[in-house]
Amino acid sequence: MSETDTHFVPHSSHWGSFRVRAVDEDTIEVRPHELDTEPSPIIQNAVDSVRHRARIDRPYVRRGWLEGTPREGDARRGVDEYVPLEWTEAERLLSAEVRRVYDEHGPTGVFGGSYGWSSAGRFHHAQSQVHRFLNSVGGYVRSVTTYSLGAGMVIVPRVAGDKYNVIYGGSTWTDLITSGELMLCFGGISTKNAAVNPGGPTSHIARQSVRDLGAAGVDLVNVSPIRSDLDDAPSQWVPVRPGTDVALMLGLAFELIRVGRVDREFLASHTTGYEKFEPYVLGTTDGVAKTAEWAAEICDIPAETIVALAGEIAQKKTFICVAPSLQRAEHGEQPIWMGITLAAMLGGIGLPGEGFGIGLGSMGYFGNQPNLYKSPSLPQGVNACDDFIPVARIADMLLNPGTEYDFNGERKTYPDIKLVYWAGGNPFHHHQDLFRLHDAFQRPDTVVVHDAFWTSTAKHADFVFPATMTLERVDIASAANEPNMIAMKPALAPFAEAKDDYDIFAALAGHLGVEDVFTEGRTSAEWVEHLYGLWRERLHAAGQDCPSFDEFWEHGSAEVPLEREPLSWLHEFRADPVANPLDTPSGRLEIFSDTIASFGYDDCAGHSTWMEPEEWLGGELADSYPLALISNQPAGRLHSQLDMGSASQVTKSKGRELLTIHPDDAARRILVDGDTVRVSSPRESSFLATVRVSDVVRDGVVQVATGAWFDPDFAERTCRHGNPNAVTMDRGTSKLGQGCIGQLCLVEVERIDGPVPDSHPHVPPRGASREAARK
């Protein structure tokens, strides 16, 4: 570190570690951390956000909540004005409401969602904070799985064993570079997504790793409707229709069987159920042979391409890579299951440079060397409530209390939620069909939100508490599969009356008589040192050297031990599947699952199956909505985080998200670059966007990044800012996984020739102070 850098303190974010200094009490400057060889430009978003007008300056309560007894059906959430309160009064009101709900409804009346990405810090992890608080009070209804990998987190344990081994501990970049010959990438390898890692990355290696794959002579095949999903090295583009990857895999499987390239010895020794799957591929069981011609018609690519591709994967050491985006669609369990099946047919699972993987390029930890020990984390206590929902079923739960539904072999019932407590997240970004979510948020008695900014979620809350940003806190950053831990030192004093989530919860816990349970007598700074100390003790017990906390804090970083043989579990399974079984019922890879078949689901069979989606370009609905919308991850921000920042704003045009459309589709609609368009869906909802014409997408496809802050016109059911989740479907992937399907839906696009509505997504609601009143 140079002498000029000594005024820059270390810090970290989900998009990378960096150094920061305060220029004055309201302004910061950031620089990439010296440990990061290819830093993300997203770190610049922090500069523009620390004192943005969208910051929440003090506690607020929604006026409608104050006007009478809280009751179900107050339809003003999302449009009401807010009343500022002193902290003591806001705490008193909320603690009384929390006690009322627990007394009258118990923990099954409380939902502790807080799915979000507010802080890379391991102590100020908002989800852990709110869960610890609610457990201290009496428990809560929780959520399971993730929006990112909901279907995958259910199907993987059923057919391949421990999801953490399979998903997070798969093949490394080094293994593939040194040993691979061909990578068949369903959904590509979009390394812009790998800029992000929960807990804060210290090294961004995905982009260079893909370059190294190309330089090493590994053939890369990008199976995606978007050519730029693999653009860091030369690759073959196979532009399939969105949502048809399983059909293509089945066509490849048929060709492998036809030419006798199936590794039947591996299938017999390491898998179960192949004898039930092959008849399906050949058409014996359903009368439809899954030939290259059959797959070509569904995927809208030449049959010759499929035949040639099958020949390549049969002759070369092949790695099958499935992007998480594929399982964020109808029947999302199937691409992962079929990818594992196809790799098993090739027989290379457990060999260097071969097999299957989920997620390379989609998150910073995929492909990296795994940590030897887990990162420090805040204990959340014991939840006295057993109820849970799949995370993407929040609107269903709020709208349909008492309704039964299926999930992963269980028949469950949605609880009747009276209090929603959210901290550090923004469901009005990552959920689907946001106008339906708006309706769902009218149902609880009370909604509480902690946030640093007036997001649309905050504008749907009854109590809004101003939380500090990470740049105003003391914490530790430590991410999965990252070689360094970072001391997160604050750069600025808290904005206005903002407080750490921990201090907000500690005050409420005091009102509720559980302060000692929640705090254990520690301040935030004491907790940070305590958590580091527990992690250090684990390392010392294993004979690992580790600096003291004072040494770590002074230096600003510490090395994290990594696994030496990250794939040992899979190598050992291949070497001896009897002595080293997988964590599945059979101990093997389950090409046919008796367990799943026993559930009797009509939308998930006992083996991987092609099932026609409701919304796809080959269906009848495409006659009215002839374009497939792909809503993928943005390049200029993490989800919706710090959308007002410069790195995010440069990805927009005319203050709205860009819609990329193929030249042929643009010509049919008389669209040119810069046009403002309305994107409409079968849900009678829409959003506005700015046109970008490019052949980077295949014909019939339009692409809009997720994450534009929701700026709704509720009367017109449109988002003026360009959030694609205004039009996506809010339905589970299947009865098995109940994951989100927000990646794909059908739309129509039309130019707006008249006046275009203004969009002001980053403006506080009525009644919220705009003053930057400081203590």
C-alpha positions, 0 to 999 in steps of 0.5 A, spaced: 500 500 500 502 506 497 503 512 502 497 516 499 493 510 501 494 510 508 488 515 509 483 510 506 481 505 511 479 497 508 472 496 507 468 491 503 461 490 500 458 484 496 461 486 490 468 487 492 473 489 498 475 496 497 478 502 501 475 508 502 476 515 505 472 521 508 473 527 503 468 531 508 462 529 513 458 527 507 462 525 501 467 519 500 472 516 495 473 509 494 479 505 491 479 498 489 483 494 495 490 491 493 488 484 494 483 485 488 486 484 481 480 485 477 475 490 481 468 491 480 466 498 478 460 497 482 464 499 488 463 506 485 455 506 487 457 507 494 460 514 493 453 516 490 449 513 495 451 515 502 448 522 502 442 521 497 436 524 497 433 517 498 436 516 505 431 515 511 433 520 516 429 518 522 423 513 524 417 514 521 410 511 521 405 510 516 399 515 517 394 510 516 396 506 521 396 511 526 389 513 525 386 507 528 387 500 530 391 496 525 387 492 521 387 487 515 385 490 509 388 497 509 389 499 502 394 505 503 400 501 503 405 503 498 401 510 497 400 513 504 404 519 507 408 518 513 409 521 520 416 522 523 416 520 530 422 521 535 425 514 537 423 513 543 415 514 541 416 509 535 420 504 539 414 504 544 409 504 539 412 498 535 414 494 542 407 494 544 404 492 537 409 486 537 407 484 544 400 484 542 401 480 536 405 475 540 399 475 545 394 474 541 397 470 535 403 467 537 409 466 533 405 463 527 402 470 526 409 473 525 413 472 519 421 474 519 423 475 512 428 479 511 431 476 505 436 481 502 443 483 501 444 489 505 451 488 508 457 484 507 459 484 514 458 478 518 455 481 524 451 486 521 448 481 517 440 484 517 437 477 516 441 474 522 439 480 526 432 480 525 432 472 526 435 473 533 431 478 535 424 474 533 427 468 536 429 472 543 421 474 543 418 468 541 419 465 534 417 466 527 415 463 521 421 463 517 423 462 509 427 456 506 431 456 500 433 462 495 430 466 490 437 465 486 437 457 487 430 455 490 429 449 485 436 447 485 436 447 492 431 442 493 432 437 487 440 437 488 439 433 495 434 428 492 438 426 486 446 428 488 446 428 495 449 434 500 447 441 496 453 444 499 458 439 496 454 439 489 453 446 489 458 450 492 464 445 492 464 443 485 470 443 480 474 449 481 477 453 475 484 451 476 481 443 475 477 445 468 483 449 466 488 444 467 484 438 465 478 440 461 477 439 453 470 441 452 465 445 457 457 445 455 455 451 458 447 451 459 445 459 460 453 460 458 458 463 463 456 470 465 462 473 469 458 479 470 454 476 475 461 473 479 463 480 481 458 478 487 459 474 493 455 474 499 460 476 505 464 480 500 469 478 495 477 479 495 478 477 489 475 477 482 477 471 478 472 468 474 473 473 468 480 471 467 479 464 469 474 464 462 480 467 458 484 462 461 480 456 459 480 459 452 487 460 452 488 453 454 484 450 448 478 448 452 472 448 447 466 453 450 459 452 448 454 457 450 447 454 450 443 461 451 438 465 447 443 471 449 450 471 445 453 475 451 452 470 456 459 467 454 463 473 451 470 473 455 473 467 451 471 465 444 465 460 444 460 457 439 453 460 440 447 455 440 441 460 440 436 456 443 429 458 445 428 460 452 426 455 457 428 449 452 434 446 455 432 440 457 429 438 450 436 439 447 439 435 453 434 429 451 436 430 444 443 429 446 442 423 450 438 420 444 444 421 440 449 418 445 444 412 445 444 411 438 451 411 436 453 407 442 457 412 446 453 411 453 458 409 459 453 403 461 459 401 466 459 407 470 451 408 470 451 401 473 456 402 478 454 409 480 447 411 478 440 408 480 434 408 475 437 409 468 433 403 466 427 407 467 430 413 464 432 410 457 426 408 455 423 415 455 428 418 451 427 412 446 420 414 446 418 407 448 414 409 454 410 415 451 411 414 444 415 420 442 422 419 441 427 424 443 431 425 437 435 430 434 429 432 430 424 432 435 429 437 440 430 441 434 423 443 433 422 445 440 429 449 441 428 452 434 435 450 432 438 445 426 438 438 428 445 438 425 447 442 430 445 437 435 448 431 432 454 435 431 454 437 438 453 430 441 459 427 437 463 433 440 461 431 447 462 424 446 469 424 444 472 429 449 472 430 456 466 434 457 464 438 463 456 440 463 455 446 466 448 449 468 447 456 470 442 457 476 438 462 471 435 455 468 432 453 474 428 460 475 423 458 470 417 453 470 419 446 471 426 449 473 428 442 477 429 439 470 435 442 467 439 441 473 437 434 474 437 433 466 444 436 466 447 431 472 443 425 468 447 427 461 454 428 465 452 421 468 451 418 461 458 420 459 461 417 465 466 423 467 463 424 473 469 425 479 474 425 473 479 431 472 476 436 468 469 432 467 462 431 470 457 437 472 457 443 475 451 448 477 453 456 477 460 457 474 460 465 473 453 466 476 456 468 483 463 469 486 464 463 490 463 458 484 469 455 481 474 458 487 477 454 492 473 452 498 474 455 505 477 450 510 472 453 516 466 457 515 466 464 516 464 468 523 456 469 524 452 471 529 448 466 533 440 466 531 438 462 537 433 457 537 426 458 533 420 456 537 416 456 531 416 450 526 412 453 520 416 455 514 414 457 507 419 456 501 421 464 500 418 465 493 411 464 496 411 470 500 405 473 496 401 466 496 402 466 504 399 473 505 393 472 500 391 465 502 392 464 509 389 457 511 390 454 504 394 447 503 400 447 498 405 442 496 412 442 497 418 437 497 414 431 499 410 435 504 403 437 505 403 444 508 398 450 510 400 457 509 400 461 516 395 467 518 401 472 518 399 479 522 406 482 523 411 482 517 418 484 520 423 486 514 430 488 515 436 489 509 432 487 503 427 489 498 422 484 496 419 489 491 425 488 487 426 480 487 419 477 488 415 476 481 408 480 479 409 486 484 402 488 483 400 482 486 405 483 492 402 490 493 396 487 494 399 481 498 402 487 503 395 490 504 393 483 508 397 483 515 396 488 521 403 491 521 409 491 516 416 493 519 422 495 515 429 497 517 432 500 511 437 506 509 433 508 503 426 509 501 425 503 497 418 501 495 418 496 500 419 501 505 414 505 502 409 499 503 411 499 511 407 501 517 414 502 521 420 505 517 426 505 521 433 508 518 438 503 518 446 505 517 449 503 511 455 498 512 460 505 511 457 507 517 459 501 521 464 496 524 464 489 522 468 483 519 467 481 511 468 474 510 465 470 504 465 463 502 471 460 497 475 467 498 482 467 501 481 473 505 477 476 511 477 484 511 476 489 517 470 493 515 472 500 518 467 505 518 468 511 513 463 516 516 458 518 522 451 515 521 447 519 517 442 523 521 438 519 526 440 512 523 442 507 527 445 500 526 440 494 526 443 491 532 442 497 536 434 498 534 433 491 536 437 492 542 432 498 544 426 494 542 428 488 546 429 492 552 422 494 551 420 487 551 424 485 557 429 480 553 435 485 552 439 480 555 437 474 551 438 478 545 445 482 546 448 478 551 451 484 554 455 486 548 455 492 544 456 491 536 464 492 537 464 487 542 460 482 538 465 483 532 471 482 536 467 476 540 465 473 533 472 473 530 475 470 537 471 464 536 473 463 529 480 464 531 479 459 536 477 454 531 483 455 527 488 454 533 484 448 535 486 445 528 493 447 528 492 453 524 496 460 525 491 466 525 493 473 528 490 476 534 484 481 533 488 487 534 493 485 529 487 483 524 484 490 525 491 494 525 493 490 518 486 490 515 485 483 513 487 476 514 488 470 510 483 464 510 485 457 510 482 454 504 481 446 502 487 443 499 482 438 495 475 441 494 473 435 490 475 429 494 468 427 496 466 426 488 473 423 487 472 418 493 465 417 490 468 415 483 473 411 486 469 407 491 461 408 491 460 403 496 465 406 501 464 413 499 456 413 498 452 420 496 447 422 501 441 420 497 437 414 499 441 409 494 447 412 496 448 413 488 446 419 483 439 418 482 437 418 475 430 415 477 428 417 484 423 413 487 422 418 492 420 423 488 416 418 484 412 417 490 410 424 491 405 423 485 406 430 483 403 431 476 409 437 474 415 433 476 416 425 474 421 420 477 426 422 472 428 428 468 422 430 463 421 435 458 414 439 460 412 444 456 411 451 460 405 455 460 409 461 457 414 459 452 415 461 444 412 454 442 405 455 445 399 458 444 400 464 448 405 466 444 400 468 438 398 474 443 405 475 446 410 473 441 416 475 445 420 472 450 422 476 456 429 474 459 430 478 466 437 477 468 442 480 473 444 487 472 451 489 470 451 495 474 449 493 481 447 488 485 440 486 484 436 493 486 442 495 491 444 502 490 440 503 484 441 511 484 449 510 484 453 512 478 455 505 476 447 503 475 445 509 472 450 509 466 446 502 464 440 506 463 437 510 458 433 516 459 432 514 466 429 507 465 432 500 464 434 498 457 430 493 453 435 489 448 431 487 442 433 483 436 433 487 429 428 483 426 423 484 432 425 491 432 423 492 425 417 489 425 415 494 431 418 500 427 423 501 433 429 504 433 434 505 439 432 510 444 425 509 443 420 508 449 416 502 449 411 499 454 412 492 455 405 488 456 404 481 459 398 476 460 397 479 467 395 485 465 401 489 467 406 492 464 413 496 465 416 502 461 423 501 458 428 504 453 430 500 446 436 498 445 437 494 438 442 489 438 443 482 435 446 480 441 439 476 443 436 471 438 430 473 434 423 472 439 427 474 445 427 481 449 432 482 455 431 487 461 436 487 467 432 486 474 433 491 479 430 498 477 427 500 483 419 499 483 416 506 481 408 504 480 402 507 477 397 502 481 391 505 477 395 503 470 398 497 473 405 499 470 412 500 473 415 507 470 422 505 471 423 499 468 422 493 473 421 487 469 418 483 475 412 488 474 410 483 469 413 476 471 409 470 473 408 469 481 408 461 481 412 456 483 417 452 479 413 445 481 410 442 487 417 439 489 421 445 489 416 451 489 422 456 487 421 462 483 420 463 475 422 470 474 427 469 469 422 468 463 415 470 461 412 472 455 410 479 453 409 484 447 412 491 446 410 497 443 412 504 442 409 510 446 408 515 441 404 520 446 407 523 452 411 519 457 410 518 464 416 521 468 419 516 473 422 518 480 423 512 483 428 515 488 424 520 491 421 519 499 414 519 500 409 524 502 411 526 509 418 524 509 423 529 511 428 531 506 433 534 510 439 531 512 438 533 519 445 530 523 446 529 530 
